[in-house]
Amino acid sequence: MNLKEALKLADRIVFEKTGQHLDDLQEAVLKGTVERETYKHIAKEFDCSESNVRQIGSELWQILSEKLGEKVSKTNFRAAMQRLQNSNVLNFAKDVVVTGSFNTCGEARHPPDQPNPHPQNQETSHQDLSQMPQLGAFFDRTSHIKTLTTSILQQNNRLITITGMSGIGKTTLAVQLVQQIKDEFEYVIWCNLDTSPTLGEFEANLIQFFSQSDKPDSPTTNQKALSLIKYLQKHRCLVVLDDIHNLFSSGELAGKYKPEYEEYRSLFKKIEKISHQSCFLLIGWEQPREVTQIKNQNTQINTLQLKGLDIAAGREILRDYGLADIDNYSALIHRYQGNPLWLKSVATQMQELGGCVTELLLNDIILLPEDLKDVLQQQCDRLSELEKQVLSWLAKASDTINLTQLLENSRIPASDLVNALQSLSRRCLIEQQANFYTI
């Protein structure tokens, strides 16, 4: 069995199990297995972590093992596929043709007896990813990728937000997601809002992108450009807005628009309410208030709040800095809550200063490098005075604290205190466990 045949057969098995064809990284893992490449080499080729590649491999081996009725691994993949081909590939092919349980042409992404609600454009997809960052190391977000892919491609969510503290990996996750699903759309564009364009400027840029890509003989090329929502209805579009928090005011509760950007509220309401076949993906420290208010009432809205990495993924970061084997590394990862940026900042300081800093970790000392301090200061500067007071009380508490205790220790009216807690939660600065709060 040659490589092409092995990959084709594996793709059929994976599609039968998951309803999705092999993506580029999955195919690279199988190809690398046949060509005796290490996971480390594959990870380097894809600029992702070795642990991520191992996780992808583990999932593939499990799917193949279930189908073949034997344990499949990196060492016996090719031989196992050869045995399957020799024993029952003819019956397998017959099942494909007779039952129509999955599509063998390799072009459509849906079973032949289930029409694709959003058929992929047969022409070249129009993409403007010039503002999208390059994909860096990608750690342990496989489940999030699957959740977002399902929300966008299967549930057809129109508006999705990815929130989390600075450095938690929001943009990295979105880049990985876009790379995997971009070919399912006719139009894909990544917009960074660090320049804070007005709604008029933003819509004009999008309309220009859509209209320039229309067919030369399209009637719209000789007529007035369509409105933005018309393009979203006419075409299957993916629009990514990074750093969405730049639209919101500092010194206010989370999600309050700056006066000059209030019109974005109407845009997001249109995207949610008006029927269309496109998706907006919003990334930032905060999300629009209208999104938080309706996310549980409308299936077209979805919000993903990113948490820190687990111990295994955090150790991958420390390994990149030669620190994977330090004493009590798990305590270090827990102390910095698995935040990739925080871990990288502290690891850099430890690497530069050597063992003397490592010894400090044994005394539960919190290291706060200047670059990390600057990042945290940016987020704290966005807080209202009310939120700063609540954070201060939580920081002084020796343990988690409930709402009743907060009310007793402050003179803030109950309604204002609840609003502050809600805002801090939306900013991902506090966590709630049952009726108790902690930073």
VOGU-3710 file (C-alpha; in Angstrom, 3 decimals, decimal comma):
1> mnlkealkla> 0,000/0,000/0,000  1,467/3,355/-0,998  1,182/6,576/0,999  -1,656/8,012/-1,092  -3,772/4,885/-0,641  -3,125/4,780/3,118  -4,126/8,423/3,546  -7,244/7,978/1,416  -8,374/4,968/3,433  -7,626/6,723/6,739
11> drivfektgq> -9,579/9,770/5,561  -12,628/7,586/4,875  -12,446/6,022/8,328  -12,071/9,391/10,076  -14,932/10,873/8,054  -17,165/7,928/8,936  -16,407/8,472/12,641  -16,373/12,281/12,887  -18,152/13,621/9,808  -15,026/15,606/8,902
21> hlddlqeavl> -12,171/14,885/6,516  -8,550/14,892/7,638  -7,218/18,403/8,170  -3,679/19,412/7,201  -2,136/18,606/10,585  -3,856/15,205/10,864  -2,682/14,321/7,372  0,847/15,466/8,246  0,858/13,188/11,318  -0,138/10,160/9,219
31> kgtveretyk> 2,237/11,077/6,405  5,065/11,626/8,890  4,295/8,280/10,520  4,680/6,458/7,202  7,879/8,382/6,428  9,234/7,712/9,950  9,304/11,353/11,003  9,220/12,229/14,706  6,414/14,183/16,316  8,973/16,862/17,091
41> hiakefdcse> 9,820/17,224/13,397  6,127/17,457/12,436  5,525/20,061/15,155  8,418/22,144/13,832  7,046/21,988/10,287  3,651/23,261/11,499  5,063/25,704/14,059  3,057/24,139/16,878  3,879/22,272/20,071  4,980/18,665/20,150
51> snvrqigsel> 2,254/17,954/22,717  -0,375/19,189/20,276  0,934/16,839/17,580  0,966/13,955/20,052  -2,656/14,712/20,989  -3,686/14,722/17,327  -1,868/11,408/16,836  -3,498/9,867/19,896  -6,976/10,782/18,644  -6,231/9,319/15,209
61> wqilseklge> -4,904/6,058/16,649  -8,035/5,711/18,790  -10,371/6,237/15,812  -8,410/3,785/13,655  -8,209/1,227/16,477  -11,985/1,259/16,894  -12,523/0,747/13,169  -9,898/-1,942/12,649  -10,610/-3,868/15,837  -6,940/-3,841/16,834
71> kvsktnfraa> -4,633/-1,439/18,605  -3,193/0,985/16,044  -0,201/3,146/16,914  2,604/5,080/15,312  4,664/1,924/14,974  2,123/-0,249/13,157  -0,100/2,222/11,298  0,996/1,292/7,791  0,878/-2,452/8,455  -2,581/-2,158/10,013
81> mqrlqnsnvl> -3,906/-0,249/7,028  -2,410/-2,846/4,688  -4,188/-5,616/6,590  -7,476/-3,738/6,331  -7,042/-3,289/2,605  -6,242/-6,952/2,123  -9,131/-8,209/4,256  -12,158/-6,042/3,726  -11,462/-2,948/1,685  -13,780/-4,263/-1,056
91> nfakdvvvtg> -16,648/-4,589/1,409  -15,751/-1,226/2,844  -15,948/0,346/-0,622  -19,277/-1,392/-1,253  -20,681/0,093/1,952  -19,612/3,516/0,791  -21,423/3,170/-2,524  -24,544/1,336/-1,333  -25,305/3,113/1,928  -24,035/6,513/0,905
101> sfntcgearh> -22,785/6,926/4,465  -19,970/9,160/3,352  -18,715/10,886/0,241  -15,740/9,461/-1,634  -15,200/12,219/-4,161  -13,101/14,235/-1,700  -14,698/17,541/-2,697  -17,936/17,879/-0,735  -17,888/17,939/3,068  -21,327/16,390/3,526
111> ppdqpnphpq> -22,795/12,918/2,932  -24,428/12,649/-0,502  -27,877/12,066/0,982  -27,604/15,179/3,130  -27,376/18,371/1,043  -24,774/20,885/2,126  -26,633/23,972/3,387  -23,606/26,108/2,481  -22,037/24,605/-0,649  -18,405/25,534/-1,002
121> nqetshqdls> -17,680/27,975/-3,780  -16,138/26,129/-6,707  -14,076/29,196/-7,585  -11,064/30,408/-5,676  -11,959/31,589/-2,186  -11,356/35,303/-1,645  -9,218/35,866/1,428  -7,558/38,897/2,988  -5,487/37,649/5,919  -2,816/40,324/5,712
131> qmpqlgaffd> -3,611/41,514/9,261  -3,729/38,008/10,739  -0,656/37,229/12,899  1,510/34,247/12,056  0,635/31,112/13,971  2,984/30,624/16,890  3,257/27,687/19,254  -0,175/26,155/19,779  -0,802/24,431/23,107  -3,635/22,137/24,157
141> rtshiktltt> -6,651/23,860/22,610  -7,889/20,950/20,493  -11,245/20,753/22,269  -11,808/24,485/21,778  -11,060/24,188/18,067  -13,643/21,420/17,782  -16,235/23,447/19,715  -15,742/26,532/17,558  -15,713/24,530/14,330  -19,012/22,919/15,262
151> silqqnnrli> -20,527/26,277/16,198  -19,528/27,864/12,896  -19,833/25,101/10,304  -22,608/22,935/11,735  -24,676/25,155/14,026  -24,195/28,183/11,752  -23,670/30,627/14,619  -23,615/34,160/13,253  -21,751/35,893/16,060  -19,047/34,277/18,202
161> titgmsgigk> -16,805/35,908/20,799  -13,524/34,638/22,239  -12,644/36,403/25,479  -9,957/36,042/28,117  -7,168/37,906/29,837  -4,252/39,247/27,832  -1,825/36,498/26,872  -4,259/33,609/27,450  -4,089/32,608/23,760  -7,238/34,079/22,192
171> ttlavqlvqq> -5,646/35,264/18,956  -3,481/32,153/18,610  -6,592/29,994/18,930  -8,430/32,086/16,334  -5,520/31,873/13,876  -5,452/28,084/14,196  -9,232/27,982/13,708  -9,198/30,207/10,619  -6,423/28,150/9,038  -8,568/25,034/9,409
181> ikdefeyviw> -11,942/26,360/8,230  -11,138/29,200/5,820  -11,731/27,102/2,703  -15,344/26,539/3,771  -16,107/30,211/3,017  -16,279/32,290/-0,132  -14,851/35,337/1,628  -12,518/35,471/4,631  -11,073/38,647/6,111  -9,150/39,373/9,320
191> cnldtsptlg> -9,476/42,905/10,721  -7,416/44,218/13,623  -9,209/46,983/15,508  -6,091/48,410/17,141  -6,587/51,510/14,972  -10,217/51,777/16,139  -11,931/52,524/12,817  -15,383/54,092/12,948  -18,252/51,911/11,804  -18,458/53,828/8,532
201> efeanliqff> -14,764/53,221/7,818  -15,011/49,576/8,803  -18,076/48,876/6,636  -16,537/50,725/3,693  -13,403/48,565/3,888  -15,447/45,364/4,006  -17,716/46,416/1,140  -14,680/47,323/-0,953  -13,183/43,885/-0,291  -16,412/42,097/-1,206
211> sqsdkpdspt> -17,241/44,213/-4,263  -13,757/44,020/-5,798  -13,912/40,237/-5,591  -17,287/39,961/-7,356  -17,386/38,329/-10,765  -16,463/40,771/-13,565  -19,843/40,190/-15,213  -21,760/40,551/-11,953  -24,464/43,250/-12,099  -23,174/44,714/-8,834
221> tnqkalslik> -19,937/45,811/-10,478  -21,796/48,316/-12,616  -24,215/49,365/-9,919  -24,036/50,921/-6,489  -22,294/48,641/-4,005  -24,556/46,495/-1,871  -24,988/47,151/1,831  -22,799/45,074/4,124  -25,659/42,862/5,300  -26,585/42,116/1,665
231> ylqkhrclvv> -23,085/40,794/1,032  -23,345/38,649/4,155  -26,623/37,250/2,827  -25,420/36,769/-0,735  -22,112/35,078/0,151  -20,758/32,763/2,838  -18,347/35,096/4,672  -16,087/34,809/7,721  -15,124/38,138/9,298  -12,673/38,184/12,224
241> lddihnlfss> -12,421/41,280/14,444  -9,366/41,168/16,711  -8,842/43,472/19,719  -12,557/44,260/19,919  -11,970/45,869/23,336  -10,580/48,951/21,564  -14,186/49,952/20,850  -15,006/50,195/24,579  -14,356/52,904/27,154  -11,776/52,756/29,911
251> gelagkykpe> -12,903/53,632/33,422  -16,359/52,151/32,784  -17,930/48,763/33,381  -17,063/46,186/30,727  -18,448/46,535/27,216  -19,542/50,184/27,210  -18,842/51,717/23,815  -16,808/54,837/23,374  -19,161/57,602/22,136  -17,729/57,541/18,605
261> yeeyrslfkk> -18,233/53,764/18,294  -21,828/53,437/19,527  -22,952/52,576/15,982  -21,219/49,199/16,232  -24,062/48,196/18,539  -26,522/48,335/15,654  -24,163/46,317/13,434  -23,875/43,456/15,934  -27,653/43,467/16,479  -28,194/43,188/12,712
271> iekishqscf> -25,740/40,310/12,475  -27,641/38,521/15,226  -31,218/39,262/14,118  -31,185/39,333/10,294  -30,998/36,019/8,460  -27,707/35,458/6,588  -25,130/32,734/5,986  -22,006/34,403/7,394  -20,143/34,522/10,704  -18,450/37,295/12,692
281> lligweqpre> -15,743/36,190/15,136  -14,915/38,776/17,837  -11,707/38,526/19,886  -10,766/40,648/22,873  -10,517/41,313/26,609  -14,161/42,376/26,642  -17,203/41,650/24,519  -20,177/43,806/23,512  -22,850/43,949/26,197  -25,537/42,964/23,708
291> vtqiknqntq> -23,663/39,699/23,113  -23,486/38,841/26,809  -27,183/39,660/27,218  -28,436/37,352/24,467  -25,927/34,522/24,298  -28,127/32,166/26,319  -31,322/33,125/24,528  -30,286/32,743/20,910  -28,606/29,739/19,313  -26,961/32,005/16,731
301> intlqlkgld> -24,711/33,511/19,420  -21,851/31,776/21,188  -19,200/32,915/23,665  -15,978/31,119/24,568  -14,061/32,344/27,618  -10,527/30,943/27,575  -8,928/29,643/30,749  -5,278/28,817/31,378  -3,434/25,781/30,059  -3,221/22,552/32,024
311> iaagreilrd> -0,029/21,279/33,648  1,070/19,211/30,627  0,709/22,100/28,187  2,296/24,537/30,639  5,278/22,242/30,949  5,672/22,349/27,159  6,247/26,098/27,476  8,782/25,605/30,257  10,487/22,923/28,159  10,991/25,467/25,358
321> ygladidnys> 12,975/27,538/27,869  14,910/24,580/29,266  12,932/24,639/32,521  10,747/21,545/32,222  12,636/19,682/34,950  12,817/22,350/37,645  11,589/21,342/41,083  7,862/21,766/41,614  7,199/23,008/38,087  3,489/22,229/38,514
331> alihryqgnp> 3,250/24,745/41,363  4,817/27,376/39,110  2,280/26,696/36,351  -0,576/26,814/38,861  0,717/30,057/40,379  0,578/31,764/36,982  -2,749/30,058/36,190  -1,466/28,449/33,018  -1,424/31,784/31,179  0,997/31,274/28,237
341> lwlksvatqm> 2,196/34,893/28,197  2,764/34,991/31,951  4,679/31,703/31,881  6,847/32,832/28,975  7,631/36,137/30,694  8,619/34,482/33,976  10,511/31,694/32,171  12,544/34,303/30,297  13,470/36,024/33,576  14,397/32,705/35,185
351> qelggcvtel> 16,465/31,693/32,169  18,356/34,993/32,104  19,110/35,092/35,846  19,660/31,392/36,403  19,432/29,339/39,581  19,166/32,231/42,014  15,673/33,022/40,729  14,667/29,363/40,712  15,410/29,198/44,433  12,926/32,018/45,069
361> llndiillpe> 10,124/29,875/43,695  10,434/27,531/46,644  9,328/30,379/48,908  6,083/31,036/47,010  7,389/34,360/45,766  5,527/35,881/42,823  7,905/37,096/40,116  6,569/40,061/38,159  8,839/40,978/35,210  8,450/44,497/33,853
371> dlkdvlqqqc> 6,907/43,383/30,562  4,291/41,375/32,434  3,647/44,276/34,797  2,990/46,538/31,796  0,447/44,083/30,343  -1,430/43,771/33,635  -1,372/47,547/34,090  -3,072/48,011/30,719  -5,961/45,847/31,823  -6,204/47,441/35,270
381> drlselekqv> -6,271/50,905/33,696  -9,501/49,946/31,924  -11,324/49,271/35,194  -13,856/51,574/36,800  -13,127/52,860/40,306  -15,864/50,585/41,616  -14,228/47,509/40,075  -10,843/48,491/41,521  -12,357/48,664/45,005  -13,922/45,220/44,666
391> lswlakasdt> -10,663/43,736/43,364  -8,826/45,269/46,309  -11,206/43,618/48,795  -10,873/40,269/47,037  -7,078/40,563/47,031  -6,967/41,208/50,770  -9,232/38,272/51,575  -7,380/35,221/52,856  -9,874/32,905/51,148  -12,763/33,030/48,726
401> inltqllens> -15,475/35,475/49,727  -19,211/35,506/49,081  -21,549/38,345/48,209  -22,830/38,731/51,757  -19,292/39,192/53,079  -18,526/41,717/50,352  -21,617/43,713/51,267  -20,637/43,675/54,944  -17,097/44,872/54,189  -18,103/47,677/51,854
411> ripasdlvna> -20,516/50,566/51,746  -21,415/50,023/48,116  -25,118/49,580/47,330  -25,973/45,972/46,582  -26,992/46,681/42,975  -23,728/48,499/42,213  -21,685/45,737/43,805  -23,428/43,054/41,738  -22,830/45,088/38,564  -19,136/45,386/39,438
421> lqslsrrcli> -18,829/41,646/40,013  -20,583/40,961/36,713  -18,231/43,314/34,880  -15,110/41,812/36,473  -16,348/38,372/35,508  -16,857/39,508/31,907  -13,296/40,837/31,931  -12,139/37,395/33,151  -10,502/38,989/36,207  -12,476/37,029/38,825
431> eqqanfyti> -13,875/33,528/39,076  -17,030/32,318/40,749  -17,257/28,975/42,517  -20,766/28,354/43,832  -21,555/31,581/45,708  -17,912/32,526/46,321  -15,595/34,821/44,383  -11,847/34,930/43,964  -9,353/36,794/41,776
//
